[in-house]
Amino acid sequence: MCSRTGGRWDESFPRTPSYREVTPARPVTINLDQALARDNPSLRTTNPLRVSAGFAPQRLLPGLLLAWVRLTTGTWMGECTFTVHSGNQRAALELRQWLPASAITPQRH
């Protein structure tokens, strides 16, 4: 049972699970350059004024790792929550999404 998603995950091979919940959630650093596909910034010459209040992607953000899932290709994706801020810092949006393992680094204490 996937307690955070409320869904059900039946493992075909329980000794090698493909879904692993992280309890408690683990602090991580998320590299947005690796996590999100972006268009080529060199194709843009200027931004309209209204864009300054839009989503401001920072390269590295703190977040929480909630679970891992293995894809049929053998690679792993992590379910994370993290907060992005607007360019003018007047708004914030908390995101919860699956990210490639390469974009997730455990935080060292």
C-alpha positions as CSV (number, residue, x, y, z in Angstrom):
1,M,0.0,0.0,0.0
2,C,1.3,3.5,-0.9
3,S,0.3,5.4,2.2
4,R,1.3,8.8,0.9
5,T,-0.5,8.5,-2.5
6,G,-3.4,6.4,-1.1
7,G,-2.9,4.1,-4.0
8,R,-2.1,0.4,-4.0
9,W,1.1,-1.0,-5.3
10,D,1.3,-4.8,-5.7
11,E,4.9,-6.0,-6.1
12,S,5.4,-8.9,-8.5
13,F,8.8,-9.6,-6.9
14,P,8.6,-8.5,-3.2
15,R,12.2,-9.3,-2.5
16,T,13.3,-6.6,-5.0
17,P,10.6,-3.9,-4.6
18,S,10.3,-1.3,-7.4
19,Y,8.5,1.1,-5.1
20,R,10.2,2.3,-1.9
21,E,8.5,4.8,0.4
22,V,11.0,7.0,2.4
23,T,9.8,7.3,6.0
24,P,10.4,9.8,7.4
25,A,10.8,12.0,4.4
26,R,14.5,12.8,3.7
27,P,15.9,16.3,3.1
28,V,17.5,16.5,-0.3
29,T,18.8,19.1,-2.7
30,I,17.1,19.2,-6.1
31,N,19.0,20.3,-9.2
32,L,16.4,21.9,-11.4
33,D,18.7,22.0,-14.4
34,Q,18.6,18.2,-14.4
35,A,15.0,17.9,-13.2
36,L,13.1,20.1,-15.6
37,A,13.3,20.4,-19.3
38,R,13.8,24.0,-20.4
39,D,14.0,25.7,-23.7
40,N,17.3,27.2,-25.0
41,P,17.8,30.6,-23.3
42,S,20.0,31.7,-26.2
43,L,16.9,31.8,-28.4
44,R,15.4,34.6,-26.4
45,T,16.6,38.1,-26.6
46,T,14.4,39.9,-24.1
47,N,11.7,39.1,-21.6
48,P,8.5,41.1,-21.3
49,L,8.1,43.0,-18.1
50,R,5.3,40.8,-16.8
51,V,7.7,37.8,-16.8
52,S,9.7,39.2,-13.9
53,A,6.8,38.2,-11.6
54,G,6.7,34.6,-13.0
55,F,8.4,31.4,-11.9
56,A,12.0,32.0,-11.1
57,P,13.8,28.7,-11.4
58,Q,16.9,28.5,-9.2
59,R,19.5,25.9,-10.0
60,L,19.5,24.2,-6.6
61,L,16.5,24.0,-4.2
62,P,16.0,22.3,-0.9
63,G,13.2,19.6,-0.9
64,L,12.0,16.4,0.7
65,L,12.3,12.9,-0.8
66,L,9.1,10.9,-0.2
67,A,9.6,7.8,-2.3
68,W,11.5,6.0,-5.0
69,V,10.2,4.0,-8.0
70,R,12.2,1.9,-10.4
71,L,11.2,2.2,-14.1
72,T,11.2,-0.7,-16.5
73,T,14.5,0.7,-17.9
74,G,16.1,0.1,-14.5
75,T,16.5,3.8,-13.7
76,W,15.0,5.3,-10.6
77,M,12.7,8.3,-10.1
78,G,12.2,10.1,-6.8
79,E,8.9,11.6,-5.6
80,C,9.9,15.0,-4.1
81,T,8.2,18.1,-2.7
82,F,9.9,21.5,-3.1
83,T,9.0,25.2,-3.3
84,V,9.6,27.5,-6.2
85,H,9.3,31.3,-5.9
86,S,8.3,34.0,-8.3
87,G,10.9,36.4,-9.7
88,N,9.7,39.2,-7.4
89,Q,9.5,36.8,-4.3
90,R,5.9,37.8,-3.7
91,A,4.5,34.3,-4.5
92,A,5.5,30.7,-3.9
93,L,4.3,27.4,-5.3
94,E,4.9,24.1,-3.6
95,L,5.4,21.3,-6.1
96,R,5.2,17.5,-5.6
97,Q,6.5,15.6,-8.6
98,W,8.6,12.7,-9.7
99,L,12.2,13.6,-10.7
100,P,15.1,11.6,-12.2
101,A,17.5,10.3,-9.6
102,S,20.3,12.3,-11.1
103,A,18.5,15.5,-10.0
104,I,18.3,14.5,-6.3
105,T,21.2,14.7,-3.8
106,P,20.9,13.8,-0.1
107,Q,21.6,16.8,2.2
108,R,24.6,16.3,4.4
109,H,24.2,17.4,8.0
